[in-house]
Amino acid sequence: MEYIKATTYLDYDSAAIQDLISPFTSEELSPMEKAKGMYLVIRDRWRYNPYQISLNPENYRASTIAKKSEGHCVEKAVLLTACLRGLGIPARLHFAKVTNHIAVERLTERFGTNILTPHGMVDVFLDNQWVKATPAFNKALCDKCNVKPLEFDGTTDSIFQEYNEEGQKFMEYLEDYGHFEDVPLDFMIQNLREHYPEIFDLDNGIVEYRF
């Protein structure tokens, strides 16, 4: 299956990823247990930060992301995908367009909208079916935003918190871009430029954006 291979971006054979997955390599753990445990590590050890967006390919290598302490949804999805493949669990990236109310105040002000794209999650193959996992929002941030952390049980899709604890609308999916075998950097860059042309200019030469 193509969704198990290491790639330039999903470089699970690197020392950084091997170290990260080492607690879950025991044969006593089932694939389900490994996937659920790895999901929690990626969800909570890396703080969600959507305010730094890179167009530099090096910054989407899983081994590069592993050495950071924070990341946005796509970076954390890349990291989880690489870790799962490193544990022998088929996984692939999945992107969508969403409205998001979780810690994106500066982006909403800068972009003029709370529609964010591309939003990253992971398709995981467990018990002969694909299920979605979204490790973007760490527990500490969810507690701060008064929304339940997004859990992953390995059997049903885990894609978003629709409402916060007060019943207010929190997140909504607007368009599904489908799944990808590897990091589709060209698609990501084109998507950003189509939706936010005044920010991600084709000709300005900038590859690192901080908001």
Secondary structure by P-SEA (a helix, b strand, c coil): ccccccccccccccaaaaaaacccccccccaaaaaaaaaaaaaccccccccccccccccccaaaaaacccccaaaaaaaaaaaaaaacbbbbbbbbbbbcccccaaaaaaacccccccbbbbbbbcccbbbbbbccccaaaaaaaccccccccccccccccccccccccccccccccccccccaaaaaaaaaaaacccccccccccccccc
